[in-house]
Amino acid sequence: MPPGPTNTIVDVPGLQVGHAELTGEGALSGTTVVLPDPEGAVAGVDVRGGGPGTRETDALDPRTLVERVHAVVLTGGSAYGLAAASGVADALGAAGRGFPVGGPGEVVPVVPAAVVFDLGRGGDFTARPTAELGAAALAACSGTAPAQGVVGAGCGTLVGGIKGGVGSASDVLADGSVVAALVVVNAAGSAVDAATGELWSARHLGAGDVEPPALPGDRAALLTALRDAAAPPTLNTTIGVVATDAGLSVAQCAKLAAVGHDGLARAVRPVHGMTDGDTLFGLATATRPAPDLAGVQEILTAGADCVTRAVAHAVLAARSVPTPAGYWRSYRDLVAGAV
Amino acid sequence: MPPGPTNTIVDVPGLQVGHAELTGEGALSGTTVVLPDPEGAVAGVDVRGGGPGTRETDALDPRTLVERVHAVVLTGGSAYGLAAASGVADALGAAGRGFPVGGPGEVVPVVPAAVVFDLGRGGDFTARPTAELGAAALAACSGTAPAQGVVGAGCGTLVGGIKGGVGSASDVLADGSVVAALVVVNAAGSAVDAATGELWSARHLGAGDVEPPALPGDRAALLTALRDAAAPPTLNTTIGVVATDAGLSVAQCAKLAAVGHDGLARAVRPVHGMTDGDTLFGLATATRPAPDLAGVQEILTAGADCVTRAVAHAVLAARSVPTPAGYWRSYRDLVAGAV
C-alpha cells in the first residue's frame, strides 16, 4: 500500500501533532501531543511492556464509559513526565474541549498518556517535562508533517544504546482509508541486526519510505562500532499511536494497538521486556464508516506495518547527541563512520 | 545461545510430548500433548488472536487458585477438538494426577487447551479429534525428541496457504537453565517473505537449527509458485507452549507466553488477526530457582527466539499433503520445484 502525502500520522484527516522540548544545560527530554478534532477520537490501548508509565488507560477499556479521547500525550520524564498531560488537559478544558459533564463549558478532557524513561540522559536527572511543556506541545499542534528524530518525546531516547527518536509512517488502503503510526523509540532491545548491521525494519520499508544508508561491503568495523555504541540497557519503553480514519469501535482500537505491537516486535529485538514500558494507543477518527471483517484485517495489518516503518524512520531521522551523560550516537553516523 | 541436545521442548527436564493423528479417508487432524512430571508445571497464558478456541485459560490468571497444570493440549478440530482435552483429563485423573480436592485419588487435573482450525482440510468436515484421540496422544508421551511437521495437531495446518505443522526449538542459557518452544503453525499470514521467497524466520536461525533450502538465483518461478500455492485465508490460529525449567511464577509464565508472541510476529506476517486464534502457554517446571530480573529478561528473550525458530522448524519439517480438499504444498517442495 502506498503511504499518504506526508507518510506520517497527519495523513489521517483531522489529526495534528505538536512537539515541545526542554532547553538548557543538562536537559534532553520533551513531549509530543497527538491531537484529534474537538469531538475527539475513538481510542483503545495495549500495554505490553513490563514497566509502563501511563495515565487514563483504564478509561479506554471497552467496558467503560469513555469512547473518545481529546488528545494523546507521549512524553519523556518517566512517571514524572505525566505532568505534561495535566497541562494538556487543563488547556483543552479551558478551551471547552472534553467530555461534557454539566453546563456549558463544563467538560473533562480525556487525555491518555504514556511515558518513556529518559531521566538523566542529558546530564540533569531533574530536567523533565512539566505541565507547561505539555501545554507548549499542544499549542504547537498542526496538521503539517511533524518533525522526526530528536524532537518532542524523542529527545532523550535510546534504542539498544544508539540514538532513538520520533518516527512516523502512513498507508493509504485500497478503499481510501488511511492508517498511520507515530512512535517514540526508546528500547532496551536493538533496532539493528548485530549480525549484519542492517535495521531489523529495513526489509519492511517500501516506496516512499526513507531509505537506510548503504552499508559497507566489509561490515567488521560497523559491527564493532555498533557493539561499542550500545550503552548498557537501563529502563526504556517504546510508546506510540496507531491511527486510522476508519470507523473502529473502542475494542477494535485496542486490537489495532495490540497488533501494532507486532510491528514493534519486527523492528526491535528483544522487545516488551520487564524494563520496557511499551504501550501503544489505537485511535480512530471514525470519519469513515465501520469496516467489515476484511477491512478490519487490512487495517490491522497496515497498522503493524506502519509501526515497523515508523521505527525505521525514527532511527534514520535521529542525529548523534553529545551530552554530559554520554555521547548518544545515531545509526547514520555509525554507518557513515564505518563506510 | 546453543540449543539443547534435541533442540526441542523435551530439552526442558521433565517435559514429554506425545502426538496422535486421526486416520481414514478425509481425516487430516490430530492432537499433541505436552506433559510435565506428575506434580505439574507452573503455567500462564497469553491469547493474542481474534478467534481463539481454548479451555482452562481463566484458571491461569495469576489471581486464581491454580498454579500448576498437569498437561497442555494442542489440537486440531477447532472448538470441537477441545474434546481431546477431556480425554486427557479423564486419563490423568484416573491415574491420580491432578489438583487434590479430597481424599486419596480425588483429584481434578488442570488441562488447558487451545485449538487450531483445520476442519475439512482433509476433505471430511466431521473428522475431528475426540477424547479418545487426546488419550492416545497422552499415552504416546515420551521424553524423546518429538516428531515435527505433519504430525499431531499439525496435521491439518496451513500457513499462508502452504503446509504448516508442528515445530520446536530450545536454548540453553549461560546459567544452564533451558528455554524451549513447541508450536503448531496454522496462520492466515505467511511464513514467507513474498518479495524474496525466504522464510521470515530464516535470519533468526542459528547453529544447530535446521537450515532452510538454498533458493534459486532467479526467484521469479519460486515467487510465482508461492503466490499460486497460497490458498485464500480461512480461519486459522497458531498455538503453542513456551517452557523453561526456571522457577517462574504464574504471572511470569504469562509474560513468557506474551513475549513468545513477539517471536511469532517475527516469523509470520500478518499475525494475531481477527481470524487467528493465536494462543501461547508459558510453562515453568520450576526445578531451578527463581531467576533475578536479568535472568527473567534472558528467559523472555530466549522464549521469543525459540518461538521464531520453532515456526521455521515446523515449516521446514512439513511435507506436501494431497487431499480431496486440496493439494497442500510444503515450502520445501515449492522451493525444490523452482530450483
Interface residues (C-beta under 8 A of the other chain):
Chain A: R48 G50 A188 D193 A195 T196 R203 K255 A258 V259 H261 D262 G263 A265 R266 R269 P270 V271 H272 G273 M274 T275 L293 V296 Q297 L300 T301 A304
Chain B: R48 G50 A188 D193 A195 T196 R203 K255 A258 V259 H261 D262 G263 A265 R266 R269 P270 V271 H272 G273 M274 T275 L293 V296 Q297 L300 T301 A304
